[in-house]
Amino acid sequence: MAFGKRKFSQLFLDIVGKPLEQSVQLCEHSNFRIGGSADYFFKATLALDLVKTIRLARENSLPYYIIGKGYNLLFDDMGFRGLIIKNCAIGIKRIGKGKIEVFSGTSLCDLLQFCMDKGLGGLEFLAGIPGTVGGAVFGNAGAFGKDIGKFLKEAVLLNEKGEEIKVKREYFEFGYRQSLLKKKHEVLLKVVFGLREEEGERIKAKIEENLEKRKKKHPPLDVACAGSYFKNPVLPKGKKVPAAYLLDQVGAKNLEIGGARVYAAHANFIINQEGASARDVLRLASELKRRVKEKFDVELEEEVIFLPAESSMP
Ligand SMILES: Cc1cc2nc3c(=O)[nH]c(=O)nc-3n(C[C@H](O)[C@H](O)[C@H](O)COP(=O)(O)OP(=O)(O)OC[C@H]3O[C@@H](n4cnc5c(N)ncnc54)[C@H](O)[C@@H]3O)c2cc1C
């Protein structure tokens, strides 16, 4: 960065009109409850603030990273050398038959409530997946063979040059837990979903059914973790195997390192049992990968995103 902390905070106040927080503990912003201190932290409650903040960080060569609710993230024990921007820009409105426009900081839970109230069906598979629309589109979140990308019609992004661009679904190149945002790391500001008109009571019943199914294998939300740790690998003949099955076969459920351990009811969840560090989690994940590689010759790929202290969005 071209100049000192005090000057940047003042510049931020002048341009964005809101104060920047300093030395914020990232463990408070991740469901893993792990992570050291970020140099700077800002909660953007408006999409415009998000845009101004990112532009300012870029102009001043300050490393930055956008987060939603931190349900898919592992922060570094050393925190983050730069600015963490928490996206709290929320809002949903109906813009036509079966179409809604949603700000990316809206929670999936609020989105589903809106769909239930307005009688708009399709997204019920998201029930029980914690986080924001932004995080969900980034990783093409899904369950029960469906994913969010399928319902996205168009979106507004902030591209790498700091320009707002309107894109269609095809732009995202959605795949299994995959979107172009993972490669380019552009920022999702707003999205339009195309849904079908359906009776609210039917939507509610499907949501409740999905929540019931999830209860049997997923840890409750008060367990400190970031969801499935690894993606389900696709074998050379194209068959997808549950990572949990492979992990079970290598004795994952008995493993723990420091405060991190594998969840007893599901081998693909690493949990922060007691005071785990990011290092404990990474060492445990690496041991799990080693065992699966050795026994099955399968390379597991992380679904959870680790953010090193010295990194930045490109
Ligand atoms: C108990 C539990 C169960 C889960 N079950 C599922 C499941 O069934 N299916 C599933 O897919 N996931 C699941 N997850 C993972 C998680 O809920 C999803 O990945 C969710 O979409 C994360 O949203 P978030 O707002 O918390 O994102 P964060 O964790 O805050 O961020 C995740 C990534 O998204 C990026 N990002 C966030 N917002 C934006 C934006 N506006 N623009 C660009 N990039 C952005 C961040 O930079 C980061 O790289 C589960 C997690 C938990 C803890």
The ligand as an SDF file (V2000), in Angstrom:
LIG
                    3D

 53 58  0  0  0  0  0  0  0  0999 V2000
  -23.4350  -27.3300    8.2350 C   0  0  0  0  0  0  0  0  0  0  0  0
  -23.1670  -26.8950    6.8260 C   0  0  0  0  0  0  0  0  0  0  0  0
  -23.8230  -27.5300    5.7880 C   0  0  0  0  0  0  0  0  0  0  0  0
  -23.5820  -27.1570    4.4580 C   0  0  0  0  0  0  0  0  0  0  0  0
  -24.2360  -27.8110    3.4670 N   0  0  0  0  0  0  0  0  0  0  0  0
  -24.0130  -27.4630    2.1810 C   0  0  0  0  0  0  0  0  0  0  0  0
  -24.6870  -28.1340    1.1200 C   0  0  0  0  0  0  0  0  0  0  0  0
  -25.5180  -29.0110    1.3230 O   0  0  0  0  0  0  0  0  0  0  0  0
  -24.4110  -27.7530   -0.1600 N   0  0  0  0  0  0  0  0  0  0  0  0
  -23.5100  -26.7550   -0.4490 C   0  0  0  0  0  0  0  0  0  0  0  0
  -23.3030  -26.4530   -1.6380 O   0  0  0  0  0  0  0  0  0  0  0  0
  -22.8500  -26.1060    0.5450 N   0  0  0  0  0  0  0  0  0  0  0  0
  -23.0700  -26.4300    1.8380 C   0  0  0  0  0  0  0  0  0  0  0  0
  -22.3970  -25.7820    2.8500 N   0  0  0  0  0  0  0  0  0  0  0  0
  -21.3990  -24.7440    2.5210 C   0  0  0  0  0  0  0  0  0  0  0  0
  -21.9360  -23.2970    2.5630 C   0  0  0  0  0  0  0  0  0  0  0  0
  -23.1290  -23.2180    3.2450 O   0  0  0  0  0  0  0  0  0  0  0  0
  -22.1210  -22.7550    1.1500 C   0  0  0  0  0  0  0  0  0  0  0  0
  -20.9090  -22.8170    0.4510 O   0  0  0  0  0  0  0  0  0  0  0  0
  -22.6060  -21.2950    1.1710 C   0  0  0  0  0  0  0  0  0  0  0  0
  -23.0130  -20.9560   -0.1090 O   0  0  0  0  0  0  0  0  0  0  0  0
  -21.5490  -20.3390    1.6670 C   0  0  0  0  0  0  0  0  0  0  0  0
  -22.0840  -19.0170    1.6950 O   0  0  0  0  0  0  0  0  0  0  0  0
  -21.3670  -17.8900    2.5540 P   0  0  0  0  0  0  0  0  0  0  0  0
  -22.1190  -16.6260    2.3610 O   0  0  0  0  0  0  0  0  0  0  0  0
  -21.1920  -18.3340    3.9480 O   0  0  0  0  0  0  0  0  0  0  0  0
  -19.9650  -17.7920    1.7890 O   0  0  0  0  0  0  0  0  0  0  0  0
  -18.5130  -17.5610    2.4710 P   0  0  0  0  0  0  0  0  0  0  0  0
  -18.1140  -18.7880    3.2140 O   0  0  0  0  0  0  0  0  0  0  0  0
  -18.4900  -16.2830    3.2290 O   0  0  0  0  0  0  0  0  0  0  0  0
  -17.6160  -17.4100    1.1580 O   0  0  0  0  0  0  0  0  0  0  0  0
  -17.3830  -18.5170    0.3280 C   0  0  0  0  0  0  0  0  0  0  0  0
  -16.6950  -18.0520   -0.9530 C   0  0  0  0  0  0  0  0  0  0  0  0
  -17.6240  -17.2720   -1.7130 O   0  0  0  0  0  0  0  0  0  0  0  0
  -17.0140  -16.0490   -2.1120 C   0  0  0  0  0  0  0  0  0  0  0  0
  -18.0770  -15.0300   -2.1420 N   0  0  0  0  0  0  0  0  0  0  0  0
  -18.9780  -14.7430   -1.1710 C   0  0  0  0  0  0  0  0  0  0  0  0
  -19.8020  -13.7630   -1.5790 N   0  0  0  0  0  0  0  0  0  0  0  0
  -19.3990  -13.4050   -2.8290 C   0  0  0  0  0  0  0  0  0  0  0  0
  -19.8440  -12.4420   -3.7880 C   0  0  0  0  0  0  0  0  0  0  0  0
  -20.8800  -11.6230   -3.5430 N   0  0  0  0  0  0  0  0  0  0  0  0
  -19.2150  -12.3770   -4.9760 N   0  0  0  0  0  0  0  0  0  0  0  0
  -18.1560  -13.1850   -5.2480 C   0  0  0  0  0  0  0  0  0  0  0  0
  -17.6900  -14.1180   -4.3780 N   0  0  0  0  0  0  0  0  0  0  0  0
  -18.2980  -14.2170   -3.1860 C   0  0  0  0  0  0  0  0  0  0  0  0
  -15.9760  -15.7470   -1.0290 C   0  0  0  0  0  0  0  0  0  0  0  0
  -14.9600  -14.8860   -1.5180 O   0  0  0  0  0  0  0  0  0  0  0  0
  -15.4680  -17.1430   -0.7090 C   0  0  0  0  0  0  0  0  0  0  0  0
  -14.4440  -17.4900   -1.6040 O   0  0  0  0  0  0  0  0  0  0  0  0
  -22.6480  -26.1280    4.1830 C   0  0  0  0  0  0  0  0  0  0  0  0
  -21.9940  -25.4720    5.2410 C   0  0  0  0  0  0  0  0  0  0  0  0
  -22.2540  -25.8510    6.5590 C   0  0  0  0  0  0  0  0  0  0  0  0
  -21.5440  -25.1370    7.6710 C   0  0  0  0  0  0  0  0  0  0  0  0
  1  2  1  0
  2  3  1  0
  2 52  2  0
  3  4  2  0
  4  5  1  0
  4 50  1  0
  5  6  2  0
  6  7  1  0
  6 13  1  0
  7  8  2  0
  7  9  1  0
  9 10  1  0
 10 11  2  0
 10 12  1  0
 12 13  2  0
 13 14  1  0
 14 15  1  0
 14 50  1  0
 15 16  1  0
 16 17  1  0
 16 18  1  0
 18 19  1  0
 18 20  1  0
 20 21  1  0
 20 22  1  0
 22 23  1  0
 23 24  1  0
 24 25  2  0
 24 26  1  0
 24 27  1  0
 27 28  1  0
 28 29  2  0
 28 30  1  0
 28 31  1  0
 31 32  1  0
 32 33  1  0
 33 34  1  0
 33 48  1  0
 34 35  1  0
 35 36  1  0
 35 46  1  0
 36 37  1  0
 36 45  1  0
 37 38  2  0
 38 39  1  0
 39 40  1  0
 39 45  2  0
 40 41  1  0
 40 42  2  0
 42 43  1  0
 43 44  2  0
 44 45  1  0
 46 47  1  0
 46 48  1  0
 48 49  1  0
 50 51  2  0
 51 52  1  0
 52 53  1  0
M  END
$$$$
